[in-house]
Amino acid sequence: MIPALSNQTIAQRVRSTDGFRNFSHLDTQYKEWMHFCVFAHDINVLVNFSLVKERGELTPRLTLLVEQSGRWVGDIVSAESAVIRPANLNFSARNCSLNFENGIFHITGVIPEKEIAVNFTLTPIVSPIQTPSVNAGSGKLRWLCIPRCDAEGNVTVGNITHQFKNAPGYHDHNWGSFEWGGNFSWRWGYFSFGSDLSVIVSRILDKQAHQVISDSFMVSSDNHLKDFRGHSVKHKQKGVLQLESNLTVPPIISLAIRSGNVSINREYEVKATNQEDALTLTFVPQSLATIGMPSGEQGIETSTISELSCTANLTGTLRGKAISCTGKGIWEATSRG
Amino acid sequence: MAKNLRPFLSEAFNTLKSENQNAFLQLFNHPAPCSILIQNGSENFTIKLTQQDVLFLQPELPDVRVRLRENVIIELINNNTTLLKALRKNQIMAFGSLDALSRLNEVFNTFIRGAIRCPSLPELLTDYLTQETGDSRRDTI
């Protein structure tokens, strides 16, 4: 057994790798975002702090999505300005804040029009994983993730406040210069099987999702990370499910994208194998939220990110130990609108 | 009471023209001029696409006539309904030849897809949603 890292060591690693990049001189396609997930007992929460270059300036945005009882609520809101310092882990705007202090992320966000507010902490319990950069069309996307965190706080939707403690959480940080609608798409998923085990699946494809560019399957358990790549990862989809996106954000973009029922797969299976280990992740979509954004050079294209909440199973063997557990996850897919 | 649509649409086309010229020019990629009579409560006006501009005119004989039920635009902006549902429920009714309706669809898609990229759009939508209702009579469609 590898000894656990101290909280202080983990905090130091987060601080040295996860700060906002030096974006002041970067080109018009520059994007950067900090993404957080929490799987509490009765709700799932996605919070995303993003920066996108618009008219030569970085526009800060908060995306706040909450799933409860199979339905998503939330929105994307822009702020006129935000206080962000390169290399720091602080983001402060009118409606939201992100701070990393004493080894803990402190996250707040509020969208009064939707009657949603979040206020929680996320404590990394493993070190950040720096992943190889990804070709995103003619650009590059870089990312790192913290596969297991401990979340505590509350989320208010309408007049109901959900409190949670020791809930599984996840964080990733993405940055790069690329155009939405370029020749790439991604499938990405975060699956939690309690506080001791999580799986992150990442697949990069071409725009039409015909050609696989890269595959990754990362398992974080105890103090180990197992990273399967390339041909050791196999995806399989089963059946067709008609699912209606019960939330599209920003709402106006629903006029420009395909709406109503969306055909997705009924069940997904991802196998990761090497000489010692063999794992099978299966997951079943439950509910769908759609994030839309303008894309393309012509100024009239749209791209979407589908966020699917899922129930998940993980079976197989890892480091000689049999695994069979159930959990939940978020599966994300980008496509043309 | 329906909110006045004409000033909102006029401002939206101006915004498209100034903030997403590529998309604005693509409105004119389709053959033949297109005129659309909008009937929104007691508000009646014509949008005419010439070869290079969008004009707002008094009602005239159009290629396409579009009748809107009260609040359907707000429902659409807030994503409380979809275009398909609104058409099926007759909250939006469009009359014209198949060619003209097809062209309207293309122009509408180009307009929406272009407008959502305009940085000023959120402010424009907020202004429209918070606008006092106009002096239109109750919609009797």
Interface residues (C-beta under 8 A of the other chain):
Chain A: E54 R55 T59 S78 T248 P250 P251 I252 I253 S254 L255 A256 S259 G260 G292 P294 E297 Q298 G299 I300 E301 T302
Chain B: N20 Q21 N22 A23 Q26 L76 I77 N78 N79 T82 L83 L84 K85 N109 T110 I112 R113 G114 I116 R117 P119 L121 P122 L125
